[in-house]
């Protein structure tokens, strides 16, 4: 039998912390999946830091609109 520490009720247990962090991570990674798969930004060519930065900035803004498209259509119509 494996001796495990009793961390079930502890609010700072590693399991609870990992669960909370994975929740944040999944929300952030979902946005990058949209940018890469839906908008095709998997590779970038060299155009300068400013242009690439502006492109990713606009793609992230569009990804936010893409994520909220259902609730935006409900409020509009």
Residue pairs with C-beta under 8 A, 6 or more apart in sequence:
7 13
7 14
7 15
10 16
30 67
31 60
31 63
31 64
31 67
34 63
34 66
34 67
35 41
35 56
35 59
35 60
35 63
36 42
38 63
38 66
39 59
39 62
39 63
41 55
41 56
41 59
44 52
44 55
46 52
65 72
